[in-house]
């Protein structure tokens, strides 16, 4: 049996669960992926099914490099989605997808009771149903929950299921709508509004150990458990984009432009950033805040694929004969990011690949607006490093290479899972912090 130390990372993404196993140089030894097991048309997730799928995915990656259990396991995940749990971390509800609109009632009441500007200055988030507080409010209204009920994000719950103590990781807590970003502590006003003053468990920073895997999970028994935080931010570690002059463009089901800063930010400046369409929170890089410009690009483009009869992917629409610069007078996309999507075509003979190219162009225009906002707010970047599955689209990648100065693609295929594995090494004491982990560099796109 190979006894060389190795570290594992899991990324629970919106579309897929990804696993990576690395050696002590940070080199990926194996990867695996499996669909994230959503139910109810992709809007809910069962905790038990999540655990089974995550363990199966990690098992696949470990099977490819037989040896001793990993020294440590880092877990990153989507934000906003989570579970109401009892004080020990046993789930009491299903999880609601981050993009699900349930919780709109909470948004209306918060606007009246707290105010949009006050909410933004406190949490670094716009007042919307995306924030976990809206999902918590909706779930709490569905039944009677005991005193001491807590909220665990996806990665946080999975760590508890494997043997960790219930903890809230700072970058994930930043997306709940309950964290006071300036004080780095739960907002007493917002937890009181929710009627659950202790709903967030104790806070930890990404890369901190939170327990060890129990003997119940034999293949992982004894591995140090490490929370690796919000997967978009964790991907910056896997992509080697930790510098404050780097901008990460994470192109998954949700797209995000992510910067980090060690500069202090007043509540007023946090509120101003939100008014400009940005989010402010805490990064997985200790001591740094994240500034994020985000939009649901992957969700929007998937709707278009389903509409034109290509639900399984874009490859057939981007072949040699595809029309990549359609005449805008022939195809018009309206409401791409809204509930009501309309595709307007003029004349006969409009093909699915023309519609697809028009949709990507429309999505790219929105993406560039998000980029412009964060660039102007932060003062520019030396590099833009791209990650995520949507960069496999030639249409998407081509526009980014053309329009984003300094754009390159990270060489790792699964940067968030790789970042989680690297942060596992930090939690196990192998590297001192997330800025000291090996960097694989970035290849020009």
C-alpha positions in Angstrom: 0.0 0.0 0.0 1.2 3.5 -0.9 1.6 5.4 2.4 2.7 8.7 0.9 0.7 11.6 2.4 -2.1 12.9 0.2 -5.1 15.2 0.6 -8.6 15.1 -0.8 -11.0 17.8 -1.8 -14.8 17.8 -2.4 -16.7 20.5 -4.2 -20.5 20.2 -3.9 -21.5 22.3 -6.9 -24.9 23.2 -8.3 -24.7 20.7 -11.2 -22.0 18.3 -10.1 -20.1 17.0 -7.1 -16.4 16.9 -7.9 -13.6 15.2 -6.0 -9.8 15.6 -6.3 -6.9 13.7 -4.6 -3.5 15.5 -4.5 0.0 14.6 -3.4 2.2 16.8 -1.2 3.4 18.9 -4.2 -0.2 19.8 -4.9 -0.3 17.7 -8.1 -3.7 16.2 -8.8 -3.5 12.4 -8.7 -7.1 11.6 -9.6 -10.5 13.3 -10.1 -14.1 12.2 -10.2 -17.5 13.7 -10.7 -21.1 12.9 -10.3 -24.4 14.8 -10.7 -25.6 16.6 -7.6 -28.8 14.7 -6.5 -31.4 17.5 -6.7 -35.1 16.6 -6.6 -38.3 18.5 -7.3 -37.1 19.8 -10.7 -33.8 20.8 -9.3 -35.0 23.0 -6.5 -34.5 20.7 -3.4 -31.9 18.4 -2.1 -32.1 15.6 0.4 -29.3 15.4 2.9 -29.0 11.7 2.9 -28.9 11.5 -0.9 -26.2 14.2 -0.8 -24.0 12.2 1.6 -24.3 9.0 -0.5 -23.5 10.9 -3.7 -20.5 12.7 -2.2 -19.0 9.6 -0.7 -19.5 7.7 -4.0 -17.7 10.5 -5.9 -14.9 10.6 -3.4 -14.6 6.8 -3.5 -14.3 6.9 -7.2 -11.4 9.3 -7.0 -9.7 7.2 -4.2 -10.1 4.0 -6.2 -7.9 5.5 -8.9 -5.0 5.9 -6.6 -5.1 3.1 -4.0 -3.4 3.8 -0.7 -3.9 5.0 2.8 -6.8 7.2 3.7 -6.1 10.9 2.9 -4.5 12.8 5.7 -7.2 15.4 5.4 -10.4 16.1 3.5 -11.4 19.6 2.6 -15.1 20.4 1.7 -16.3 23.3 -0.4 -19.8 23.9 -1.6 -22.3 26.2 -3.2 -23.5 29.0 -0.9 -27.0 30.0 0.3 -28.4 26.5 0.2 -28.4 24.7 3.5 -30.4 22.7 6.1 -32.1 23.6 9.3 -30.6 21.2 11.9 -30.9 20.2 15.5 -28.1 21.4 17.8 -26.0 18.3 17.0 -26.2 18.9 13.3 -28.9 16.3 12.3 -30.9 17.8 9.4 -34.5 18.6 10.0 -35.4 19.8 6.5 -34.4 19.4 2.9 -32.2 22.1 1.3 -33.5 24.7 -1.1 -31.5 25.6 -4.2 -29.8 28.9 -4.1 -31.7 30.1 -7.2 -35.1 29.1 -5.9 -37.4 32.1 -5.3 -39.1 30.8 -2.2 -38.6 33.3 0.6 -39.8 36.4 -1.3 -42.2 37.1 1.5 -39.2 37.5 3.8 -37.7 40.0 1.3 -40.8 42.2 1.5 -40.9 42.1 5.3 -37.1 42.8 5.6 -37.4 45.8 3.3 -40.0 47.2 5.7 -38.6 46.1 9.0 -34.8 46.6 8.3 -34.5 48.6 5.1 -32.6 47.7 2.0 -29.7 50.0 2.7 -29.3 48.9 6.3 -29.4 45.3 5.2 -26.7 45.9 2.5 -24.4 47.8 4.9 -24.7 45.0 7.4 -24.5 41.9 5.3 -22.8 43.1 2.1 -25.7 41.6 0.1 -28.7 42.9 -1.8 -32.0 42.1 -0.3 -33.2 39.2 -2.3 -34.6 35.6 -2.0 -31.1 34.3 -2.8 -29.7 34.9 0.6 -30.1 32.1 3.1 -32.1 34.2 5.5 -35.1 34.2 3.1 -34.9 30.3 2.8 -34.6 30.0 6.6 -37.7 32.1 7.1 -39.7 30.1 4.6 -38.6 26.8 6.1 -39.2 27.9 9.7 -42.8 28.8 8.6 -43.4 25.2 7.4 -43.4 23.6 10.8 -42.4 23.7 14.5 -38.7 23.6 15.2 -37.1 23.1 18.6 -35.0 25.7 20.5 -31.4 25.5 19.4 -32.2 24.8 15.8 -29.2 25.8 13.7 -28.4 26.4 10.0 -25.7 24.5 8.3 -24.6 25.2 4.7 -24.1 22.2 2.4 -20.3 21.8 3.1 -20.8 22.5 6.8 -23.5 19.8 7.1 -21.5 17.3 5.1 -18.6 17.8 7.5 -20.8 17.2 10.5 -22.2 14.0 8.9 -18.7 12.7 8.6 -17.7 13.5 12.2 -17.1 17.3 12.6 -18.5 19.6 15.2 -21.2 22.0 13.8 -19.4 25.1 12.6 -20.2 28.0 10.2 -17.4 28.8 7.8 -16.9 32.5 7.3 -17.2 32.8 3.5 -20.4 30.6 3.6 -21.8 32.6 6.5 -21.2 35.7 4.4 -23.9 34.5 2.0 -26.6 33.8 4.6 -27.8 37.4 5.1 -27.1 37.0 8.9 -23.5 37.9 9.2 -22.4 41.4 10.1 -19.5 41.8 7.7 -17.9 44.7 9.5 -17.8 43.0 12.9 -17.3 39.5 11.5 -20.1 38.1 13.8 -23.8 37.3 13.4 -26.0 40.4 13.3 -28.1 40.4 16.5 -30.7 42.5 14.7 -31.1 40.1 11.9 -31.0 36.9 14.0 -33.6 38.6 16.3 -35.7 39.4 13.2 -35.6 35.8 12.3 -36.6 34.8 15.9 -33.5 32.5 16.2 -30.7 34.4 17.9 -28.4 31.3 17.9 -29.1 29.9 14.5 -25.5 30.2 13.3 -23.0 27.9 15.0 -19.6 29.1 16.0 -17.6 30.7 13.2 -14.4 29.3 11.7 -12.1 30.4 8.8 -11.6 28.2 5.8 -8.6 25.9 6.3 -9.3 25.4 10.0 -9.7 21.7 11.2 -13.2 21.0 12.5 -12.9 17.3 13.5 -11.9 13.9 12.1 -13.8 11.4 10.1 -15.4 8.8 12.3 -14.7 5.0 12.1 -18.2 4.6 10.5 -16.6 5.7 7.2 -13.8 3.2 7.0 -12.1 4.5 3.9 -11.7 8.0 5.4 -11.5 7.1 9.1 -9.1 9.4 10.9 -8.9 12.0 8.1 -8.8 15.6 9.4 -12.0 17.4 8.3 -11.5 20.9 7.0 -14.1 23.4 5.8 -13.0 25.0 2.5 -15.8 27.4 2.2 -17.7 28.9 -0.7 -16.7 27.0 -3.8 -16.3 30.1 -6.1 -13.8 31.5 -3.6 -12.2 28.2 -3.0 -11.6 28.0 -6.7 -9.2 31.0 -6.4 -6.9 28.8 -4.4 -7.0 25.9 -6.9 -6.5 28.3 -9.8 -3.5 30.0 -8.2 -5.3 33.4 -8.2 -4.7 34.4 -4.6 -3.0 37.8 -5.3 -5.0 40.9 -4.7 -4.2 41.9 -8.3 -5.9 38.8 -9.6 -9.6 38.6 -10.6 -11.1 35.1 -10.7 -13.9 34.5 -13.3 -15.7 31.4 -12.1 -18.0 30.1 -14.9 -20.2 27.4 -13.3 -24.0 27.2 -13.1 -23.6 30.6 -11.4 -21.0 33.0 -12.9 -18.9 35.2 -10.6 -16.1 37.7 -10.8 -14.2 37.5 -7.5 -11.6 39.8 -6.1 -10.0 39.9 -2.7 -8.8 42.8 -0.6 -7.1 43.3 2.7 -8.2 46.9 2.9 -10.6 47.9 5.6 -14.1 48.7 4.4 -16.6 50.9 6.3 -20.3 50.0 6.5 -21.0 52.9 4.1 -18.5 51.7 1.5 -20.0 48.1 1.8 -23.4 49.6 1.2 -22.1 51.6 -1.8 -20.6 48.4 -3.3 -24.0 46.6 -3.0 -25.8 49.5 -4.7 -23.4 49.2 -7.6 -24.3 45.5 -8.0 -21.5 43.9 -6.1 -21.5 41.7 -3.0 -19.0 42.0 -0.1 -18.1 39.2 2.3 -15.2 37.3 3.8 -12.9 35.3 1.6 -11.4 31.8 2.1 -8.1 33.7 2.2 -7.7 34.5 5.9 -8.0 38.2 6.7 -9.3 39.2 3.3 -12.7 40.4 2.2 -14.2 39.2 -1.1 -15.8 41.5 -3.6 -18.1 39.6 -6.0 -20.0 40.5 -9.1 -22.3 37.6 -9.9 -25.0 36.5 -12.3 -26.8 33.2 -13.1 -25.2 32.8 -16.5 -25.2 29.0 -16.5 -28.8 28.8 -15.4 -29.8 31.1 -18.2 -27.9 29.3 -20.9 -29.2 26.0 -19.8 -32.7 27.3 -20.2 -31.8 28.2 -23.8 -30.3 24.7 -24.5 -33.6 23.2 -23.2 -35.7 25.5 -25.3 -33.9 24.7 -28.6 -33.8 21.0 -27.9 -30.2 20.5 -26.8 -30.6 19.8 -23.1 -27.5 17.7 -22.9 -25.0 20.3 -24.1 -23.7 22.8 -26.5 -21.2 20.8 -28.5 -23.6 20.1 -31.4 -24.3 23.8 -31.7 -20.7 24.8 -32.0 -19.4 22.7 -34.8 -17.6 23.8 -37.9 -20.8 24.9 -39.7 -22.2 26.9 -36.7 -22.9 30.6 -37.4 -21.0 32.3 -34.6 -21.9 35.9 -35.4 -25.6 35.9 -36.1 -27.3 38.9 -37.6 -28.9 40.6 -34.6 -31.9 41.4 -36.7 -32.6 37.7 -37.2 -32.4 36.6 -33.6 -33.2 38.6 -30.5 -33.1 37.3 -26.9 -35.2 39.0 -24.3 -35.4 38.3 -20.6 -32.4 35.9 -20.6 -31.9 36.4 -16.8 -35.6 36.9 -16.0 -38.4 34.4 -15.4 -39.9 35.1 -18.8 -37.4 34.2 -21.6 -38.4 35.2 -25.1 -36.5 34.3 -28.4 -37.6 36.4 -31.3 -36.6 35.4 -34.8 -37.1 37.2 -38.1 -37.4 35.4 -41.4 -37.1 31.8 -42.4 -34.3 29.3 -41.9 -33.1 30.5 -38.5 -31.1 27.6 -37.0 -30.6 26.4 -33.4 -26.9 27.3 -33.6 -27.8 30.9 -34.5 -30.1 31.1 -31.5 -27.4 29.6 -29.3 -24.8 32.1 -30.5 -27.2 34.9 -29.9 -27.9 33.7 -26.4 -24.2 33.4 -25.6 -23.7 36.9 -27.0 -26.4 38.3 -24.8 -25.1 36.5 -21.7 -21.6 37.8 -22.5 -22.9 41.3 -22.6 -24.3 41.0 -19.1 -21.1 39.3 -18.0 -19.1 42.2 -19.2 -21.3 44.7 -17.3 -20.5 42.7 -14.1 -16.8 42.8 -15.0 -16.9 46.5 -15.6 -18.5 47.1 -12.3 -15.9 45.2 -10.3 -13.0 46.5 -12.3 -14.1 50.1 -11.8 -14.7 49.5 -8.1 -11.4 47.7 -7.4 -9.3 49.8 -9.7 -8.2 47.2 -12.2 -6.4 43.8 -12.2 -3.2 42.4 -13.6 -4.8 39.0 -14.5 -8.2 37.5 -15.0 -8.1 33.8 -14.4 -11.0 31.7 -15.7 -12.4 28.4 -14.3 -15.5 26.3 -14.6 -17.3 24.1 -17.0 -18.8 26.7 -19.2 -15.4 27.6 -20.5 -15.6 24.3 -22.4 -18.0 26.2 -24.7 -16.0 27.7 -27.6 -18.6 30.4 -27.9 -18.2 31.4 -24.2 -14.5 31.1 -24.1 -13.9 32.9 -27.4 -15.7 36.0 -26.2 -13.8 36.1 -22.9 -10.4 35.8 -24.6 -11.4 38.6 -27.0 -12.8 41.0 -24.4 -11.2 40.4 -21.0 -7.7 41.9 -20.9 -5.1 39.5 -19.3 -7.6 36.6 -19.5 -6.2 33.1 -19.0 -7.7 29.7 -18.2 -6.5 27.8 -15.0 -4.9 24.5 -16.0 -6.8 22.5 -13.4 -10.1 21.1 -14.5 -11.8 21.2 -11.1 -10.3 24.3 -9.3 -12.8 24.4 -6.4 -12.2 20.7 -5.5 -8.4 21.3 -5.9 -8.6 24.3 -3.7 -10.5 22.3 -1.1 -7.7 19.6 -1.2 -5.1 22.3 -0.8 -7.0 23.8 2.1 -7.2 20.3 3.6 -3.4 20.4 3.6 -3.5 23.7 5.4 -5.9 22.3 8.0 -3.6 19.3 8.6 -0.7 21.6 9.2 1.2 20.7 6.0 1.1 24.3 4.6 0.8 27.4 6.9 -2.0 29.1 5.0 -3.9 29.3 1.8 -1.3 31.8 0.3 1.5 29.3 0.8 0.0 26.3 -1.0 1.6 25.1 -4.3 0.4 27.1 -7.4 0.1 25.3 -10.7 -0.1 28.6 -12.6 -2.5 29.5 -15.4 -2.3 28.8 -19.1 -3.3 31.4 -21.7 -6.8 30.7 -23.0 
